[in-house]
């Protein structure tokens, strides 16, 4: 047993995510109100982790999710295949007019003093229609799954998605998998149907089955209802506020053995201070701080989580697992889109103190 976890050594899948797939329309630095064209990125917090771990970290990964049989669904499914992720789809038929739909995210990149702007169209979203009983967990876990992951954005989509996550977590624990959950608290999503009180109720049902938790101090406060620490953080890169809350988290959820998050100080849209921190089975670990020239910030947190999970799955020393996540998250902000374009060798080199000197 390492990190306080009994991680299975083998399985047909190293990592399985449960969540909603989305497509993100990205006009670059042009605000949407002036845009004439955009790139299409395929995303979803849970999918991003599975895609990163398959493409960069060369693990066997899967995603349980909704899929709609229309051209947007075809586009998304093609990207899932391209990233090497095995899909477990619950199919929905599009009526040709108003859905069900694959959700759209609209996000410009901002520039300098102008912040990125993100908004959604999740109307009649197939992912929000997912409910307990939609997946044959026994069949999915039959070949062995080492790690099962979901997140707070998917939990917030509807009254049934949180119940589905709890069902998946129970099945994962019964099959011997490690479980993780990214709190990703989004007040806008929760406010549509349940509000903060309902969010606390739903998330509590999920987290009691969770081994590894991802979330910053705000996520811990809003998603778990934890009181804030007496010591105020001096800056966004100061881990004291985060560490000040861990004791309360593990007292309420004793199954949780690891809590981790990124630390990000935004100087401008194009320049961030970046670090990461983790509490692992009673000990604390802090990654270096680096100044990032940011091309596209979306997906950086998922980039950290996937590199960190990879380090844990492969038995790295705790500080090295944190550094791998930190390095991969940093590199991910240098690419367009939400998923990785890095190689494992590049991530390891940067984690060990590599530089941006040209590679010939």
ZAMARGU-4260 file (C-alpha; in steps of 0.2 Angstrom, whole numbers, plus 5000, padded with zeros to 4 digits):
<rodrens>
0) 5000/5000/5000 | 5007/5017/4995 | 5000/5035/4998 | 4987/5026/5010 | 4979/5018/4994
5) 4978/5001/4988 | 4980/5004/4970 | 4977/4989/4959 | 4992/4984/4949 | 4983/4979/4933
10) 4967/4980/4924 | 4959/4981/4906 | 4958/5000/4910 | 4970/5010/4920 | 4958/5025/4921
15) 4939/5027/4918 | 4930/5044/4918 | 4911/5047/4920 | 4906/5064/4913 | 4898/5075/4899
20) 4907/5078/4883 | 4906/5096/4876 | 4913/5105/4861 | 4921/5122/4864 | 4920/5136/4851
25) 4936/5146/4852 | 4938/5163/4841 | 4956/5165/4849 | 4959/5182/4856 | 4944/5190/4847
30) 4929/5193/4858 | 4913/5183/4852 | 4904/5198/4848 | 4917/5202/4834 | 4921/5185/4829
35) 4920/5179/4811 | 4928/5161/4813 | 4933/5149/4827 | 4942/5133/4831 | 4932/5118/4838
40) 4939/5109/4853 | 4932/5094/4861 | 4932/5095/4880 | 4924/5090/4897 | 4933/5090/4913
45) 4932/5071/4915 | 4936/5067/4897 | 4951/5079/4897 | 4959/5068/4911 | 4955/5052/4901
50) 4962/5060/4885 | 4978/5067/4893 | 4982/5050/4902 | 4979/5041/4885 | 4988/5052/4873
55) 5003/5059/4884 | 5004/5046/4897 | 5001/5031/4887 | 4988/5023/4899 | 4973/5013/4894
60) 4958/5024/4898 | 4939/5025/4895 | 4924/5037/4896 | 4906/5033/4901 | 4896/5047/4894
65) 4881/5053/4883 | 4882/5053/4864 | 4869/5060/4851 | 4868/5053/4833 | 4870/5069/4823
70) 4885/5078/4815 | 4891/5087/4831 | 4891/5070/4840 | 4901/5062/4825 | 4914/5076/4827
75) 4915/5074/4846 | 4916/5055/4844 | 4930/5056/4831 | 4941/5067/4843 | 4938/5054/4857
80) 4945/5040/4845 | 4959/5052/4840 | 4964/5054/4859 | 4964/5035/4861 | 4950/5035/4874
85) 4938/5020/4874 | 4920/5026/4874 | 4905/5018/4884 | 4891/5028/4876 | 4873/5030/4881
90) 4865/5035/4864 | 4852/5048/4861 | 4843/5051/4845 | 4842/5069/4839 | 4825/5075/4833
95) 4832/5087/4819 | 4826/5102/4828 | 4830/5105/4846 | 4839/5090/4853 | 4844/5082/4863
100) 4861/5091/4860 | 4879/5089/4864 | 4883/5105/4875 | 4892/5120/4868 | 4905/5131/4877
105) 4910/5148/4870 | 4926/5154/4876 | 4938/5168/4869 | 4956/5168/4876 | 4957/5186/4882
110) 4974/5195/4880 | 4984/5205/4892 | 4973/5215/4904 | 4957/5208/4895 | 4951/5192/4904
115) 4944/5177/4894 | 4925/5176/4893 | 4916/5159/4895 | 4898/5156/4892 | 4887/5140/4888
120) 4873/5133/4878 | 4868/5117/4888 | 4850/5118/4883 | 4842/5101/4881 | 4859/5093/4884
125) 4860/5074/4883 | 4873/5073/4896 | 4861/5080/4909 | 4849/5067/4905 | 4860/5053/4911
130) 4853/5044/4926 | 4857/5028/4937 | 4854/5012/4927 | 4861/5020/4911 | 4877/5010/4911
135) 4881/4992/4914 | 4894/4995/4928 | 4897/4976/4931 | 4901/4974/4912 | 4912/4989/4912
140) 4922/4984/4927 | 4923/4966/4923 | 4940/4966/4915 | 4947/4977/4929 | 4948/4996/4931
145) 4962/5003/4942 | 4955/5021/4944 | 4937/5029/4942 | 4935/5048/4941 | 4921/5060/4940
150) 4918/5079/4944 | 4907/5092/4951 | 4902/5100/4934 | 4894/5084/4929 | 4886/5082/4946
155) 4878/5100/4944 | 4870/5096/4927 | 4854/5089/4933 | 4845/5080/4947 | 4850/5063/4940
160) 4869/5066/4936 | 4875/5066/4954 | 4865/5051/4958 | 4873/5042/4943 | 4891/5047/4950
165) 4887/5040/4967 | 4881/5024/4958 | 4897/5023/4948 | 4908/5026/4964 | 4899/5012/4973
170) 4902/5000/4958 | 4920/5006/4957 | 4923/5003/4975 | 4915/4986/4974 | 4927/4982/4960
175) 4942/4987/4969 | 4946/5003/4960 | 4953/5019/4967 | 4940/5033/4966 | 4943/5052/4963
180) 4932/5067/4962 | 4936/5085/4956 | 4925/5097/4965 | 4925/5110/4951 | 4911/5120/4960
185) 4901/5130/4947 | 4888/5141/4956 | 4879/5145/4939 | 4876/5127/4936 | 4869/5122/4953
190) 4858/5138/4954 | 4848/5132/4939 | 4840/5118/4948 | 4846/5116/4966 | 4856/5130/4973
195) 4870/5128/4986 | 4861/5118/4999 | 4856/5105/4986 | 4874/5105/4980 | 4881/5101/4997
200) 4869/5087/4999 | 4873/5079/4982 | 4892/5081/4984 | 4892/5074/5001 | 4884/5058/4994
205) 4898/5056/4982 | 4913/5061/4992 | 4909/5048/5005 | 4915/5035/4992 | 4930/5045/4986
210) 4949/5041/4990 | 4957/5056/4980 | 4949/5074/4980 | 4954/5088/4969 | 4949/5106/4973
215) 4956/5122/4979 | 4950/5131/4996 | 4935/5139/4987 | 4930/5122/4981 | 4932/5114/4998
220) 4921/5129/5006 | 4908/5129/4992 | 4907/5111/4987 | 4909/5103/5005 | 4903/5117/5016
225) 4920/5118/5025 | 4923/5133/5035 | 4938/5144/5029 | 4954/5144/5039 | 4959/5158/5051
230) 4975/5161/5042 | 4971/5171/5026 | 4982/5167/5011 | 4994/5181/5007 | 4993/5177/4988
235) 4985/5164/4977 | 5001/5155/4977 | 5001/5153/4996 | 4996/5136/5001 | 4992/5140/5019
240) 4973/5143/5016 | 4972/5126/5007 | 4982/5116/5021 | 4972/5125/5034 | 4956/5116/5028
245) 4962/5098/5026 | 4960/5092/5044 | 4942/5097/5043 | 4940/5088/5026 | 4947/5071/5032
250) 4938/5072/5049 | 4922/5073/5039 | 4927/5061/5025 | 4939/5048/5033 | 4940/5038/5016
255) 4949/5053/5008 | 4968/5050/5008 | 4974/5063/4996 | 4968/5081/4992 | 4977/5091/4978
260) 4975/5107/4969 | 4984/5119/4957 | 4989/5137/4963 | 4987/5150/4950 | 4990/5169/4952
265) 4984/5178/4937 | 4995/5194/4933 | 4986/5195/4916 | 4977/5184/4904 | 4994/5180/4896
270) 5005/5178/4911 | 5001/5167/4926 | 5011/5162/4942 | 5009/5143/4943 | 5011/5130/4956
275) 5003/5115/4964 | 5000/5107/4981 | 4995/5091/4988 | 4991/5083/5005 | 4995/5064/5004
280) 4991/5053/5018 | 4995/5066/5031 | 5010/5074/5023 | 5011/5090/5012 | 5020/5093/4996
285) 5022/5109/4986 | 5028/5110/4968 | 5039/5124/4962 | 5032/5141/4956 | 5035/5146/4938
290) 5029/5161/4928 | 5019/5155/4913 | 5017/5163/4896 | 4999/5157/4893 | 4992/5153/4876
295) 4975/5145/4881 | 4972/5143/4900 | 4957/5131/4898 | 4961/5113/4904 | 4976/5118/4914
300) 4968/5111/4930 | 4963/5095/4922 | 4981/5094/4915 | 4988/5094/4933 | 4975/5081/4939
305) 4980/5069/4925 | 4998/5070/4927 | 4996/5069/4946 | 4985/5053/4944 | 4998/5046/4932
310) 5011/5048/4945 | 5001/5039/4958 | 4996/5025/4946 | 5014/5022/4942 | 5021/5022/4960
315) 5031/5038/4959 | 5037/5046/4975 | 5023/5058/4981 | 5033/5074/4977 | 5037/5068/4960
320) 5019/5064/4957 | 5015/5082/4961 | 5028/5088/4950 | 5022/5078/4935 | 5005/5085/4937
325) 5012/5103/4939 | 5023/5101/4924 | 5009/5094/4913 | 4997/5107/4918 | 5009/5121/4914
330) 5013/5113/4897 | 4995/5111/4893 | 4992/5130/4894 | 5004/5132/4880 | 4993/5123/4867
335) 4976/5128/4860 | 4962/5117/4866 | 4958/5108/4882 | 4968/5092/4880 | 4986/5088/4879
340) 4999/5090/4865 | 5013/5085/4876 | 5024/5070/4876 | 5028/5060/4892 | 5047/5064/4889
345) 5043/5083/4888 | 5033/5082/4904 | 5047/5073/4913 | 5060/5084/4907 | 5051/5100/4913
350) 5046/5092/4930 | 5065/5089/4932 | 5069/5107/4929 | 5070/5108/4910 | 5070/5124/4900
355) 5062/5131/4885 | 5078/5130/4875 | 5076/5124/4857 | 5077/5105/4855 | 5087/5100/4840
</rodrens>
